């Protein structure tokens, strides 16, 4: 069954996170939307979705600046996540990126810092740098994003690599590849999945999901929207939390309501039938 928004995800170090958080990709890029985006983030925190995810890549820092404004006065209530570019993920470059993110966010530490995707810098150097940031108090913990199973296996062979807190990957009803190998592997190592774009991005793929007859029928049965069904589905697993982007207060309220939906075993079976899990290993989806 899916989990309500009040349910929590347990990180390896014992920290508790909401099953639904707030994504910020493409937010902070248009001045006309700024006030509403800030209001949406603050409302999300009030509704219990107090994890906010951003990145130095998003708008080349503009998203972090927006988040920094949104968390003024409520920083202690927010679990703040940001991500570093792969080419900055070691040595002095990692320190500079982290400090720049902290400045834009108006805080003295990050609750979680992620390697955005794997680049050419050896993982050993990234882990060493992340551990140094933890020791200095600039970050509380670190993790990765867009890592497939072989990447995770290599990471955990590195000294300190077992301190990885999460793996943030693309996951939604139309992209289920992680269920064949990666999700079970992460679950076995007690590393949660942070699902980005759990509603798929606006476009043909999302349209194919929301206009699907099964999704629409289940939505009608719950008095919900198809997008709410997609979001409820994405957090049905015990080790998955999702970070949908919501740039308006209305969208935030809809997402929070989706977190309280409980999909029945029969409804989950119907969705499996309409959008089957791959029966073989497929490359990790990324956008």
Steps between C-alpha positions, in 0.01 A plus 500: 500500500614857450607713796344823632703819496543480878695175470877524524803359324792389715851593386793270587610739778156503660376832359130503412373654176151561364384259232420801282735795456524803273697511177616829348628421151415798270389711797655841561553564130218749437456810715125508438460163674728571795247602764269207427788251492623620838146479641467148358820381666404649835154343480657164419707521817188587700326193357780270610696478176799660666773356277602748230727379222701733277836509318771737389404401144140618529494837333875522573424579863173689461301211644722496808451874542123453482512221757718714724236770499223247560665347809579828675367473851414129464842352421493278809176342376644407160714206388706675233652308208722627221717342233845563357602485135719195423789720379504678837479186711846479659763702681487878499229499233265306725563737790439805278177354361371409843584841646337675203185292546495580871530871424217493247285299740576730792599218732812369670444134413317260272311206642589294193742564212485287185731431209262593218620230263818310443774679306868444434626578851584175682239405759774465760571873474133591523447283808809647662372850432151424624637350820712812553191719459321292764798534735500878450129529578408640157282197425334250731511209255551426132360283224489450126264549209455310174710203615418156359575173678863461380571860607357434844696177535821683413414782740453266794839339439666837563599588858220718632274419207263317732408839647291573189157604632280488187499446126284751312375353172225544244199290598137510399231267368633533146863444603525189716842370403645539850259238632678213325838534671590840646208545739537154657877553532454835671233360728732217598765754597246723678562793264172680416404616151416864446276501192533808278238588238251253656227654284711482184575831335221680317481369147410193299608248761302662779201529271522129430493431873225741604274411205535127557159342559614305807657804665190707432265231632696465824511879534122523467460234767703710745354835398854592401687618192713266288812686615409431861474130420844508337647667806332262744635209294856636509518486881332163550835332573640518852841631391391768250434869555402733217583863428244636251543860391208724586522866408155601623318464831218313329741243362661460843162436660418241232831323560446495876156346447654239270730398782195397702352280227508126568502287186353153545684184404259457210563854377876446518457179301299688236775761470761224474299348217470833318866596555699181564829489683783399261588131533863564412773750584461829311730806499429754770265772375624858541366840401 
